[in-house]
């Protein structure tokens, strides 16, 4: 089983990039071969219909869609900006809808995770991503991995520190494995 994982943040010190690293270990423990990418490697202009009419979809959107299709699972680890998903992630999702073939949204099982400095663990952002992916025909794992109070959520070596977060991450990885196996 192959899993693609990326953060909705490209900031080097992002707590969601830290959660991405911790989740990779749990996914590998569950039997996934994991590929991590960065959205900074898939530069796309802000979606604009006039730009699309003139240039077509960006090649980076086509490459990212091919990555989605070549994996059994796609895990999005997103920060929550002002109660919503970040513009970078929304723009990426929007461009990927412009490719005609929506198999990149229909083929993999999607997992959603978020880490926040506060106690709410990105619940609003994860709800929005879940809603959007569902509208696009994506199959979304119902167990989401939200980690709040990020200041004490990780060990010095980047692992999850709290038992409840560790158990949730394991449940998330195992649920994804079960869902992928059922779909396959």
Backbone as JSON Lines, residues from 0, in Angstrom:
{"i":0,"aa":"X","n":[0.84,-1.18,0.0],"ca":[0.0,0.0,0.0],"c":[0.88,1.24,0.0]}
{"i":1,"aa":"X","n":[0.5,2.18,-0.83],"ca":[1.28,3.41,-0.98],"c":[0.48,4.6,-0.48]}
{"i":2,"aa":"X","n":[1.13,5.43,0.34],"ca":[0.49,6.63,0.87],"c":[1.31,7.86,0.49]}
{"i":3,"aa":"X","n":[0.61,8.89,0.08],"ca":[1.2,10.19,-0.22],"c":[0.79,11.12,0.91]}
{"i":4,"aa":"X","n":[1.74,11.86,1.47],"ca":[1.42,12.77,2.58],"c":[2.06,14.12,2.32]}
{"i":5,"aa":"X","n":[1.32,15.18,2.65],"ca":[1.88,16.52,2.55],"c":[1.18,17.44,3.54]}
{"i":6,"aa":"X","n":[1.85,18.52,3.85],"ca":[1.31,19.54,4.73],"c":[0.73,20.67,3.9]}
{"i":7,"aa":"X","n":[-0.33,21.26,4.4],"ca":[-0.92,22.44,3.77],"c":[-0.13,23.69,4.08]}
{"i":8,"aa":"X","n":[0.96,23.54,4.83],"ca":[1.86,24.65,5.14],"c":[3.24,24.33,4.57]}
{"i":9,"aa":"X","n":[3.89,25.33,4.01],"ca":[5.24,25.13,3.49],"c":[6.29,25.79,4.4]}
{"i":10,"aa":"X","n":[5.85,26.37,5.49],"ca":[6.77,27.03,6.42],"c":[7.66,25.98,7.09]}
{"i":11,"aa":"X","n":[8.95,26.22,7.13],"ca":[9.9,25.22,7.65],"c":[9.63,24.86,9.11]}
{"i":12,"aa":"X","n":[9.2,25.79,9.93],"ca":[8.96,25.51,11.34],"c":[7.53,25.14,11.66]}
{"i":13,"aa":"X","n":[6.75,24.8,10.67],"ca":[5.33,24.53,10.84],"c":[5.06,23.34,11.75]}
{"i":14,"aa":"X","n":[4.12,23.5,12.67],"ca":[3.73,22.38,13.54],"c":[3.01,21.31,12.73]}
{"i":15,"aa":"X","n":[2.41,21.68,11.61],"ca":[1.76,20.67,10.77],"c":[2.79,19.86,9.98]}
{"i":16,"aa":"X","n":[3.9,20.44,9.66],"ca":[5.0,19.66,9.07],"c":[5.57,18.71,10.11]}
{"i":17,"aa":"X","n":[5.57,19.15,11.36],"ca":[6.03,18.28,12.44],"c":[5.06,17.1,12.6]}
{"i":18,"aa":"X","n":[3.76,17.37,12.56],"ca":[2.77,16.29,12.64],"c":[2.9,15.36,11.43]}
{"i":19,"aa":"X","n":[3.19,15.91,10.28],"ca":[3.4,15.08,9.09],"c":[4.5,14.05,9.35]}
{"i":20,"aa":"X","n":[5.61,14.5,9.91],"ca":[6.71,13.59,10.23],"c":[6.31,12.5,11.21]}
{"i":21,"aa":"X","n":[5.56,12.88,12.24],"ca":[5.11,11.9,13.24],"c":[4.14,10.9,12.62]}
{"i":22,"aa":"X","n":[3.27,11.37,11.73],"ca":[2.31,10.47,11.09],"c":[2.98,9.51,10.11]}
{"i":23,"aa":"X","n":[4.04,9.95,9.48],"ca":[4.76,9.05,8.56],"c":[5.17,7.78,9.3]}
{"i":24,"aa":"X","n":[5.68,7.93,10.51],"ca":[6.11,6.76,11.28],"c":[4.94,5.84,11.59]}
{"i":25,"aa":"X","n":[3.79,6.4,11.94],"ca":[2.6,5.58,12.23],"c":[2.09,4.9,10.97]}
{"i":26,"aa":"X","n":[2.14,5.58,9.85],"ca":[1.7,4.99,8.58],"c":[2.64,3.84,8.18]}
{"i":27,"aa":"X","n":[3.93,4.04,8.36],"ca":[4.88,2.97,8.06],"c":[4.65,1.77,8.97]}
{"i":28,"aa":"X","n":[4.39,2.04,10.25],"ca":[4.09,0.95,11.18],"c":[2.85,0.16,10.75]}
{"i":29,"aa":"X","n":[1.9,0.85,10.1],"ca":[0.67,0.21,9.63],"c":[0.87,-0.52,8.3]}
{"i":30,"aa":"X","n":[2.06,-0.41,7.73],"ca":[2.37,-1.15,6.5],"c":[2.38,-0.33,5.22]}
{"i":31,"aa":"X","n":[2.29,0.98,5.33],"ca":[2.32,1.83,4.13],"c":[3.75,2.14,3.7]}
{"i":32,"aa":"X","n":[3.94,2.21,2.41],"ca":[5.14,2.8,1.82],"c":[4.78,4.27,1.62]}
{"i":33,"aa":"X","n":[5.47,5.17,2.32],"ca":[5.05,6.56,2.38],"c":[5.95,7.46,1.52]}
{"i":34,"aa":"X","n":[5.3,8.31,0.75],"ca":[5.99,9.35,-0.01],"c":[5.55,10.7,0.55]}
{"i":35,"aa":"X","n":[6.52,11.51,0.96],"ca":[6.22,12.85,1.46],"c":[6.59,13.86,0.38]}
{"i":36,"aa":"X","n":[5.68,14.8,0.14],"ca":[5.97,15.88,-0.8],"c":[5.71,17.21,-0.1]}
{"i":37,"aa":"X","n":[6.13,18.27,-0.76],"ca":[5.86,19.63,-0.28],"c":[5.12,20.38,-1.38]}
{"i":38,"aa":"X","n":[4.08,21.09,-0.99],"ca":[3.34,21.88,-1.97],"c":[4.21,22.98,-2.58]}
{"i":39,"aa":"X","n":[5.31,23.33,-1.94],"ca":[6.21,24.33,-2.52],"c":[6.86,23.82,-3.8]}
{"i":40,"aa":"X","n":[6.84,22.5,-4.03],"ca":[7.38,21.94,-5.27],"c":[6.35,21.91,-6.39]}
{"i":41,"aa":"X","n":[5.15,22.39,-6.12],"ca":[4.05,22.38,-7.1],"c":[3.46,23.78,-7.21]}
{"i":42,"aa":"X","n":[4.26,24.68,-7.72],"ca":[3.87,26.09,-7.81],"c":[2.71,26.26,-8.78]}
{"i":43,"aa":"X","n":[1.67,26.92,-8.31],"ca":[0.49,27.2,-9.14],"c":[0.03,28.62,-8.86]}
{"i":44,"aa":"X","n":[-0.33,29.36,-9.9],"ca":[-0.85,30.71,-9.65],"c":[-2.19,30.62,-8.93]}
{"i":45,"aa":"X","n":[-2.6,31.72,-8.34],"ca":[-3.95,31.79,-7.77],"c":[-4.92,31.51,-8.9]}
{"i":46,"aa":"X","n":[-5.88,30.61,-8.63],"ca":[-6.8,30.22,-9.71],"c":[-7.52,31.44,-10.26]}
{"i":47,"aa":"X","n":[-7.54,31.51,-11.59],"ca":[-8.22,32.57,-12.31],"c":[-8.64,32.0,-13.66]}
{"i":48,"aa":"X","n":[-9.92,32.05,-13.96],"ca":[-10.44,31.48,-15.2],"c":[-9.83,32.09,-16.44]}
{"i":49,"aa":"X","n":[-9.54,33.4,-16.42],"ca":[-8.91,34.03,-17.58],"c":[-7.5,33.49,-17.79]}
{"i":50,"aa":"X","n":[-6.76,33.31,-16.67],"ca":[-5.41,32.74,-16.77],"c":[-5.49,31.32,-17.34]}
{"i":51,"aa":"X","n":[-6.46,30.55,-16.85],"ca":[-6.63,29.16,-17.33],"c":[-6.98,29.14,-18.81]}
{"i":52,"aa":"X","n":[-7.86,30.05,-19.27],"ca":[-8.21,30.1,-20.69],"c":[-6.99,30.39,-21.56]}
{"i":53,"aa":"X","n":[-6.1,31.22,-21.06],"ca":[-4.92,31.61,-21.83],"c":[-3.81,30.55,-21.77]}
{"i":54,"aa":"X","n":[-3.62,29.92,-20.6],"ca":[-2.46,29.03,-20.39],"c":[-2.82,27.56,-20.18]}
{"i":55,"aa":"X","n":[-4.07,27.27,-19.84],"ca":[-4.43,25.91,-19.46],"c":[-4.02,25.65,-18.02]}
{"i":56,"aa":"X","n":[-4.25,24.45,-17.57],"ca":[-3.88,24.1,-16.19],"c":[-2.36,24.02,-16.07]}
{"i":57,"aa":"X","n":[-1.82,24.45,-14.93],"ca":[-0.37,24.38,-14.75],"c":[0.13,22.93,-14.79]}
{"i":58,"aa":"X","n":[1.32,22.75,-15.34],"ca":[1.93,21.42,-15.39],"c":[2.09,20.85,-13.98]}
{"i":59,"aa":"X","n":[2.34,21.72,-13.0],"ca":[2.5,21.24,-11.63],"c":[1.21,20.62,-11.1]}
{"i":60,"aa":"X","n":[0.06,21.13,-11.52],"ca":[-1.22,20.54,-11.12],"c":[-1.36,19.15,-11.72]}
{"i":61,"aa":"X","n":[-0.96,19.0,-12.97],"ca":[-1.02,17.69,-13.63],"c":[-0.09,16.69,-12.95]}
{"i":62,"aa":"X","n":[1.09,17.14,-12.56],"ca":[2.04,16.25,-11.86],"c":[1.5,15.83,-10.5]}
{"i":63,"aa":"X","n":[0.9,16.78,-9.79],"ca":[0.36,16.46,-8.48],"c":[-0.82,15.49,-8.6]}
{"i":64,"aa":"X","n":[-1.67,15.7,-9.58],"ca":[-2.79,14.79,-9.81],"c":[-2.29,13.38,-10.11]}
{"i":65,"aa":"X","n":[-1.22,13.28,-10.87],"ca":[-0.63,11.97,-11.17],"c":[-0.12,11.31,-9.89]}
{"i":66,"aa":"X","n":[0.45,12.09,-8.99],"ca":[0.88,11.56,-7.68],"c":[-0.32,11.02,-6.9]}
{"i":67,"aa":"X","n":[-1.4,11.78,-6.88],"ca":[-2.6,11.33,-6.17],"c":[-3.05,9.98,-6.72]}
{"i":68,"aa":"X","n":[-3.13,9.87,-8.05],"ca":[-3.63,8.65,-8.69],"c":[-2.71,7.45,-8.46]}
{"i":69,"aa":"X","n":[-1.43,7.69,-8.25],"ca":[-0.48,6.58,-8.12],"c":[-0.35,6.09,-6.67]}
{"i":70,"aa":"X","n":[-1.15,6.63,-5.77],"ca":[-1.12,6.23,-4.37],"c":[-2.49,5.73,-3.92]}
{"i":71,"aa":"X","n":[-2.48,4.81,-2.99],"ca":[-3.72,4.25,-2.45],"c":[-4.37,5.21,-1.46]}
{"i":72,"aa":"X","n":[-3.55,6.01,-0.82],"ca":[-4.04,6.96,0.19],"c":[-3.32,8.28,0.01]}
{"i":73,"aa":"X","n":[-4.05,9.37,0.26],"ca":[-3.47,10.72,0.26],"c":[-3.84,11.34,1.61]}
{"i":74,"aa":"X","n":[-2.81,11.75,2.35],"ca":[-3.02,12.34,3.67],"c":[-2.66,13.82,3.6]}
{"i":75,"aa":"X","n":[-3.63,14.65,3.96],"ca":[-3.45,16.1,3.98],"c":[-3.37,16.53,5.44]}
{"i":76,"aa":"X","n":[-2.26,17.14,5.8],"ca":[-2.04,17.63,7.17],"c":[-2.05,19.15,7.07]}
{"i":77,"aa":"X","n":[-3.11,19.77,7.58],"ca":[-3.3,21.19,7.3],"c":[-3.38,22.05,8.54]}
{"i":78,"aa":"X","n":[-2.74,23.21,8.49],"ca":[-2.98,24.2,9.54],"c":[-4.38,24.77,9.4]}
{"i":79,"aa":"X","n":[-4.82,25.41,10.45],"ca":[-6.11,26.1,10.42],"c":[-5.81,27.59,10.49]}
{"i":80,"aa":"X","n":[-6.21,28.32,9.47],"ca":[-6.0,29.77,9.42],"c":[-7.34,30.46,9.64]}
{"i":81,"aa":"X","n":[-7.47,31.15,10.74],"ca":[-8.69,31.91,11.03],"c":[-9.95,31.06,10.89]}
{"i":82,"aa":"X","n":[-9.88,29.83,11.37],"ca":[-11.03,28.94,11.35],"c":[-11.25,28.25,10.01]}
{"i":83,"aa":"X","n":[-10.3,28.32,9.11],"ca":[-10.46,27.7,7.79],"c":[-9.17,27.11,7.26]}
{"i":84,"aa":"X","n":[-9.26,26.55,6.06],"ca":[-8.08,25.97,5.46],"c":[-7.24,27.07,4.81]}
{"i":85,"aa":"X","n":[-5.94,26.86,4.73],"ca":[-5.07,27.89,4.15],"c":[-5.3,28.06,2.65]}
{"i":86,"aa":"X","n":[-5.07,29.27,2.17],"ca":[-5.25,29.59,0.76],"c":[-4.44,28.69,-0.16]}
{"i":87,"aa":"X","n":[-3.22,28.36,0.23],"ca":[-2.37,27.49,-0.59],"c":[-3.06,26.15,-0.85]}
{"i":88,"aa":"X","n":[-3.62,25.56,0.19],"ca":[-4.29,24.27,0.04],"c":[-5.56,24.4,-0.79]}
{"i":89,"aa":"X","n":[-6.36,25.42,-0.53],"ca":[-7.59,25.62,-1.3],"c":[-7.28,25.85,-2.77]}
{"i":90,"aa":"X","n":[-6.26,26.64,-3.06],"ca":[-5.87,26.89,-4.44],"c":[-5.43,25.6,-5.13]}
{"i":91,"aa":"X","n":[-4.7,24.77,-4.41],"ca":[-4.24,23.49,-4.96],"c":[-5.44,22.6,-5.29]}
{"i":92,"aa":"X","n":[-6.36,22.49,-4.35],"ca":[-7.57,21.69,-4.58],"c":[-8.34,22.22,-5.78]}
{"i":93,"aa":"X","n":[-8.48,23.54,-5.88],"ca":[-9.22,24.15,-6.98],"c":[-8.57,23.84,-8.33]}
{"i":94,"aa":"X","n":[-7.25,23.99,-8.43],"ca":[-6.58,23.72,-9.7],"c":[-6.75,22.25,-10.09]}
{"i":95,"aa":"X","n":[-6.71,21.36,-9.12],"ca":[-6.84,19.93,-9.45],"c":[-8.24,19.58,-9.96]}
{"i":96,"aa":"X","n":[-9.22,20.44,-9.72],"ca":[-10.55,20.18,-10.27],"c":[-10.65,20.6,-11.73]}
{"i":97,"aa":"X","n":[-9.66,21.29,-12.23],"ca":[-9.72,21.83,-13.58],"c":[-9.08,20.91,-14.62]}
{"i":98,"aa":"X","n":[-8.75,19.7,-14.24],"ca":[-8.02,18.8,-15.13],"c":[-8.91,17.88,-15.93]}
{"i":99,"aa":"X","n":[-10.22,17.97,-15.73],"ca":[-11.15,17.14,-16.49],"c":[-11.31,15.76,-15.87]}
{"i":100,"aa":"X","n":[-10.27,14.98,-15.85],"ca":[-10.29,13.64,-15.27],"c":[-10.19,13.77,-13.76]}
{"i":101,"aa":"X","n":[-11.23,13.37,-13.06],"ca":[-11.25,13.53,-11.59],"c":[-10.78,12.26,-10.86]}
{"i":102,"aa":"X","n":[-10.13,11.34,-11.57],"ca":[-9.68,10.1,-10.94],"c":[-8.73,10.37,-9.78]}
{"i":103,"aa":"X","n":[-8.02,11.48,-9.82],"ca":[-7.11,11.82,-8.71],"c":[-7.88,12.09,-7.43]}
{"i":104,"aa":"X","n":[-9.15,12.42,-7.53],"ca":[-9.99,12.57,-6.34],"c":[-10.78,11.3,-6.04]}
{"i":105,"aa":"X","n":[-10.97,10.45,-7.03],"ca":[-11.79,9.25,-6.86],"c":[-10.96,8.01,-6.53]}
{"i":106,"aa":"X","n":[-9.69,7.98,-6.91],"ca":[-8.86,6.78,-6.73],"c":[-8.4,6.55,-5.29]}
{"i":107,"aa":"X","n":[-7.73,7.51,-4.66],"ca":[-7.2,7.24,-3.32],"c":[-8.25,7.42,-2.22]}
{"i":108,"aa":"X","n":[-7.92,6.91,-1.07],"ca":[-8.67,7.22,0.15],"c":[-7.95,8.41,0.79]}
{"i":109,"aa":"X","n":[-8.69,9.41,1.21],"ca":[-8.09,10.6,1.81],"c":[-8.13,10.52,3.33]}
{"i":110,"aa":"X","n":[-7.04,10.92,3.94],"ca":[-6.98,11.1,5.38],"c":[-6.68,12.56,5.67]}
{"i":111,"aa":"X","n":[-7.27,13.08,6.73],"ca":[-7.11,14.5,7.06],"c":[-6.59,14.61,8.49]}
{"i":112,"aa":"X","n":[-5.59,15.47,8.66],"ca":[-5.02,15.71,9.98],"c":[-4.72,17.19,10.13]}
{"i":113,"aa":"X","n":[-4.61,17.63,11.39],"ca":[-4.3,19.03,11.65],"c":[-3.69,19.17,13.04]}
{"i":114,"aa":"X","n":[-2.83,20.16,13.18],"ca":[-2.23,20.47,14.47],"c":[-2.35,21.97,14.71]}
{"i":115,"aa":"X","n":[-2.76,22.34,15.91],"ca":[-2.93,23.76,16.23],"c":[-2.32,24.09,17.58]}
{"i":116,"aa":"X","n":[-1.96,25.36,17.78],"ca":[-1.44,25.77,19.09],"c":[-2.51,25.7,20.18]}
{"i":117,"aa":"X","n":[-3.76,25.9,19.81],"ca":[-4.87,25.87,20.77],"c":[-5.45,24.48,20.93]}
{"i":118,"aa":"X","n":[-6.45,24.39,21.77],"ca":[-7.02,23.09,22.15],"c":[-7.92,22.48,21.08]}
{"i":119,"aa":"X","n":[-8.4,23.25,20.12],"ca":[-9.42,22.75,19.19],"c":[-8.87,21.86,18.07]}
{"i":120,"aa":"X","n":[-7.59,21.73,17.93],"ca":[-6.91,20.77,17.05],"c":[-7.3,20.86,15.57]}
{"i":121,"aa":"X","n":[-7.68,22.03,15.1],"ca":[-7.96,22.22,13.68],"c":[-9.28,21.65,13.22]}
{"i":122,"aa":"X","n":[-10.22,21.47,14.11],"ca":[-11.48,20.82,13.78],"c":[-12.24,21.56,12.67]}
{"i":123,"aa":"X","n":[-12.23,22.87,12.68],"ca":[-12.96,23.62,11.64],"c":[-12.32,23.42,10.27]}
{"i":124,"aa":"X","n":[-11.02,23.45,10.22],"ca":[-10.3,23.24,8.96],"c":[-10.54,21.82,8.45]}
{"i":125,"aa":"X","n":[-10.44,20.83,9.33],"ca":[-10.64,19.44,8.91],"c":[-12.06,19.22,8.39]}
{"i":126,"aa":"X","n":[-13.03,19.87,9.02],"ca":[-14.42,19.77,8.53],"c":[-14.56,20.32,7.13]}
{"i":127,"aa":"X","n":[-13.9,21.45,6.87],"ca":[-13.99,22.08,5.56],"c":[-13.32,21.21,4.49]}
{"i":128,"aa":"X","n":[-12.15,20.67,4.81],"ca":[-11.45,19.81,3.85],"c":[-12.3,18.56,3.57]}
{"i":129,"aa":"X","n":[-12.85,17.98,4.61],"ca":[-13.71,16.8,4.47],"c":[-14.89,17.12,3.54]}
{"i":130,"aa":"X","n":[-15.53,18.25,3.77],"ca":[-16.67,18.66,2.95],"c":[-16.28,18.83,1.49]}
{"i":131,"aa":"X","n":[-15.17,19.53,1.25],"ca":[-14.73,19.8,-0.12],"c":[-14.39,18.5,-0.84]}
{"i":132,"aa":"X","n":[-13.6,17.64,-0.19],"ca":[-13.21,16.37,-0.83],"c":[-14.44,15.5,-1.09]}
{"i":133,"aa":"X","n":[-15.38,15.5,-0.18],"ca":[-16.62,14.75,-0.38],"c":[-17.41,15.26,-1.57]}
{"i":134,"aa":"X","n":[-17.49,16.57,-1.72],"ca":[-18.21,17.16,-2.87],"c":[-17.54,16.8,-4.19]}
{"i":135,"aa":"X","n":[-16.23,16.57,-4.13],"ca":[-15.49,16.22,-5.35],"c":[-15.52,14.71,-5.62]}
{"i":136,"aa":"X","n":[-16.22,13.97,-4.77],"ca":[-16.32,12.52,-4.97],"c":[-15.23,11.72,-4.31]}
{"i":137,"aa":"X","n":[-14.44,12.37,-3.47],"ca":[-13.37,11.66,-2.77],"c":[-13.9,10.84,-1.61]}
{"i":138,"aa":"X","n":[-13.25,9.73,-1.34],"ca":[-13.58,8.92,-0.18],"c":[-12.68,9.38,0.96]}
{"i":139,"aa":"X","n":[-13.28,9.86,2.04],"ca":[-12.53,10.44,3.15],"c":[-12.69,9.56,4.38]}
{"i":140,"aa":"X","n":[-11.57,9.2,4.97],"ca":[-11.58,8.43,6.21],"c":[-12.33,9.22,7.28]}
{"i":141,"aa":"X","n":[-13.3,8.61,7.95],"ca":[-14.06,9.36,8.96],"c":[-13.26,9.71,10.21]}
{"i":142,"aa":"X","n":[-12.22,8.96,10.51],"ca":[-11.36,9.27,11.66],"c":[-10.34,10.31,11.22]}
{"i":143,"aa":"X","n":[-10.39,11.47,11.83],"ca":[-9.41,12.51,11.53],"c":[-8.43,12.61,12.68]}
{"i":144,"aa":"X","n":[-7.23,13.06,12.4],"ca":[-6.19,13.12,13.42],"c":[-5.91,14.58,13.78]}
{"i":145,"aa":"X","n":[-6.61,15.07,14.79],"ca":[-6.43,16.44,15.25],"c":[-5.59,16.47,16.51]}
{"i":146,"aa":"X","n":[-4.53,17.26,16.48],"ca":[-3.63,17.4,17.63],"c":[-3.65,18.86,18.06]}
{"i":147,"aa":"X","n":[-4.16,19.1,19.26],"ca":[-4.21,20.45,19.8],"c":[-3.09,20.69,20.79]}
{"i":148,"aa":"X","n":[-3.01,21.92,21.28],"ca":[-1.98,22.31,22.26],"c":[-0.6,21.85,21.81]}
{"i":149,"aa":"X","n":[-0.21,22.29,20.62],"ca":[1.0,21.82,19.97],"c":[2.27,22.05,20.78]}
{"i":150,"aa":"X","n":[2.24,23.01,21.68],"ca":[3.43,23.32,22.46],"c":[3.99,22.14,23.24]}
{"i":151,"aa":"X","n":[3.12,21.23,23.66],"ca":[3.61,20.05,24.38],"c":[3.18,18.74,23.71]}
{"i":152,"aa":"X","n":[2.89,18.8,22.42],"ca":[2.41,17.62,21.7],"c":[3.52,16.73,21.15]}
{"i":153,"aa":"X","n":[4.74,17.25,21.09],"ca":[5.83,16.51,20.45],"c":[7.03,16.39,21.38]}
{"i":154,"aa":"X","n":[7.75,15.28,21.22],"ca":[9.01,15.1,21.93],"c":[10.08,15.9,21.2]}
{"i":155,"aa":"X","n":[11.26,15.99,21.77],"ca":[12.36,16.73,21.14],"c":[12.75,16.13,19.78]}
{"i":156,"aa":"X","n":[12.52,14.83,19.61],"ca":[12.88,14.2,18.33],"c":[11.7,14.12,17.36]}
{"i":157,"aa":"X","n":[10.61,14.86,17.63],"ca":[9.52,14.99,16.68],"c":[8.43,13.94,16.76]}
{"i":158,"aa":"X","n":[8.48,13.07,17.76],"ca":[7.42,12.07,17.93],"c":[6.27,12.68,18.7]}
{"i":159,"aa":"X","n":[5.11,12.07,18.59],"ca":[3.98,12.51,19.42],"c":[4.28,12.17,20.87]}
{"i":160,"aa":"X","n":[3.99,13.09,21.77],"ca":[4.38,12.93,23.18],"c":[3.26,12.41,24.07]}
{"i":161,"aa":"X","n":[2.03,12.73,23.75],"ca":[0.91,12.4,24.64],"c":[0.22,11.1,24.2]}
{"i":162,"aa":"X","n":[-0.13,10.29,25.18],"ca":[-0.75,8.99,24.9],"c":[-2.0,9.11,24.04]}
{"i":163,"aa":"X","n":[-2.87,10.07,24.33],"ca":[-4.11,10.19,23.55],"c":[-3.82,10.54,22.09]}
{"i":164,"aa":"X","n":[-2.81,11.36,21.83],"ca":[-2.44,11.7,20.46],"c":[-1.82,10.5,19.75]}
{"i":165,"aa":"X","n":[-1.0,9.76,20.46],"ca":[-0.38,8.55,19.89],"c":[-1.46,7.55,19.51]}
{"i":166,"aa":"X","n":[-2.41,7.32,20.41],"ca":[-3.49,6.37,20.12],"c":[-4.34,6.84,18.94]}
{"i":167,"aa":"X","n":[-4.62,8.14,18.87],"ca":[-5.4,8.67,17.76],"c":[-4.65,8.49,16.44]}
{"i":168,"aa":"X","n":[-3.35,8.77,16.44],"ca":[-2.56,8.61,15.22],"c":[-2.52,7.15,14.78]}
{"i":169,"aa":"X","n":[-2.43,6.24,15.72],"ca":[-2.45,4.81,15.39],"c":[-3.81,4.39,14.85]}
{"i":170,"aa":"X","n":[-4.88,4.89,15.46],"ca":[-6.23,4.6,14.97],"c":[-6.42,5.15,13.57]}
{"i":171,"aa":"X","n":[-5.9,6.33,13.33],"ca":[-5.96,6.98,12.02],"c":[-5.24,6.11,10.97]}
{"i":172,"aa":"X","n":[-4.01,5.7,11.26],"ca":[-3.22,4.89,10.32],"c":[-3.87,3.53,10.08]}
{"i":173,"aa":"X","n":[-4.33,2.89,11.15],"ca":[-4.99,1.58,11.01],"c":[-6.3,1.7,10.25]}
{"i":174,"aa":"X","n":[-7.06,2.76,10.51],"ca":[-8.31,2.99,9.79],"c":[-8.07,3.21,8.31]}
{"i":175,"aa":"X","n":[-7.02,3.94,8.0],"ca":[-6.67,4.18,6.6],"c":[-6.29,2.86,5.91]}
{"i":176,"aa":"X","n":[-5.53,2.04,6.61],"ca":[-5.13,0.74,6.07],"c":[-6.36,-0.13,5.79]}
{"i":177,"aa":"X","n":[-7.29,-0.17,6.73],"ca":[-8.51,-0.96,6.56],"c":[-9.34,-0.44,5.4]}
{"i":178,"aa":"X","n":[-9.49,0.87,5.3],"ca":[-10.3,1.47,4.23],"c":[-9.66,1.23,2.87]}
{"i":179,"aa":"X","n":[-8.35,1.36,2.78],"ca":[-7.65,1.12,1.5],"c":[-7.81,-0.35,1.1]}
{"i":180,"aa":"X","n":[-7.65,-1.26,2.05],"ca":[-7.79,-2.69,1.76],"c":[-9.2,-3.02,1.28]}
{"i":181,"aa":"X","n":[-10.19,-2.38,1.88],"ca":[-11.59,-2.61,1.49],"c":[-11.85,-2.07,0.08]}
{"i":182,"aa":"X","n":[-11.23,-0.95,-0.24],"ca":[-11.44,-0.32,-1.54],"c":[-10.72,-1.11,-2.65]}
{"i":183,"aa":"X","n":[-9.54,-1.67,-2.3],"ca":[-8.7,-2.36,-3.27],"c":[-9.31,-3.58,-3.81]}
